[in-house]
């Protein structure tokens, strides 16, 4: 396996830790990296471990977090180069800054299994990527019930990012979240209170499909559009030392960022 710094040759293995009911990250991330491969020639393969979670509530989310180390050990058996912990709300439900602890647990489990790997989390990716875009004020869309959306809002704001508006779609069954139609997102985005916003988080959830709407909403609103999936992709590429070259997925992944401040 070759893992270069340009992304132009060789191959990379990406490990995913996802909720057992997730049906979106294993479709949107491979599609994003397919576009990256088409642009660069570098090949990416995906290798997943699943942690039980069907209903998006605090109890099941906490139980999923408790399985992170076991999942990290199992996926590291594939000798992956990077592990992405792809459940944003499970981490955020643990309290402000929880992504740092989760990423440490996963990294230590993989290293203890004899296969160290870089680690990113969707929760950490989102709150780190927004400032990289120069975004300090955002509007967000979530599929969650209102109390969980309020918790996500508080988590993001604890990282120094003001949430101007947050829309809850009020879906608690995770499979039902995966069946939401991304064609509805442009209309939802138009209804957000965006005055003074630096960016829109079109899907603050790894399960809510959004990739098909990202570029359309960004073009229409004239604001950077980020999702849990695109932020995770950006951090995976950054961890690997690969420059994003992904078309039709927003300016975050189109090439070198020039808007950070």
C-alpha positions, 0 to 999 in steps of 0.5 A, a space after each residue: 500500500 502506498 500513501 503519498 502526500 500528493 494524492 496522485 498515486 497509490 491507494 489508501 484504506 479508510 476505516 469507518 465506524 458507523 451506527 448499525 442503522 446507518 445507510 448514508 455515510 457508506 454511500 456519500 463518502 465513497 462517492 466523494 472519494 470516487 470523485 477525488 480518485 477521478 481527479 487525482 488517480 489515487 485509490 481509496 477503499 472503505 472498511 466499516 465496523 458497526 455499533 448498534 444504534 437504531 433510535 436517535 435518543 440519548 440512551 442509544 447514543 451513549 451505548 454506541 459511544 461505549 462500543 467505539 474502542 471495540 469497533 476501532 480494534 476490529 476495523 484496524 485489523 484491516 490495517 487502515 490508514 485513517 479511521 473516521 468515527 462517523 456518528 456526529 450526534 452520538 459524540 456531541 450528546 456526551 457534552 462539549 468538546 467530547 470529540 477530543 476524548 472520542 478520537 483519543 479512545 479510538 486512536 489508542 484502541 487501534 494502536 493497542 491492537 498493533 495497527 495505529 491510524 490517524 483518527 477523525 470524528 464527524 463531530 470534530 470535523 464539523 467544528 474544526 472545518 467551519 473555522 477553516 472556512 472562516 465561518 464563525 456564524 452559521 445556520 444549520 439543518 438537522 433531522 433530529 428531535 428538537 431537544 437533540 438539535 438544541 444539544 447540537 447547537 450548544 455543542 457547536 456554540 461551545 466551540 466559538 461558532 454562533 448558530 443563527 438558526 437551527 431547523 429540526 426535521 423531528 425524525 427519531 428513527 435512524 432508518 427513516 432519517 436515511 430515507 429523507 429526500 435531499 431534494 427537499 433541502 434547497 427549500 429548507 435552506 431558503 427558509 433559514 435565517 441567514 442574515 450575517 451567516 458565514 456558512 450553512 450546515 445543510 446536514 448536521 447528521 451523518 445519516 441525513 442524505 445531502 450530497 445531491 443538494 450541496 452544490 445547488 444550495 451553495 450556488 443559490 445562497 452564495 454561502 459555503 455549504 458544509 455537511 457532516 459528510 463533506 467535513 469528514 471527507 475534508 478531515 480525512 484528506 487533511 489527515 492523509 496529506 491529500 489536497 481536496 479535488 472534488 467537484 460539485 460538493 461545495 467549495 470546501 472540497 473543490 481545492 485549497 481553501 482561500 477563505 480561512 481567517 
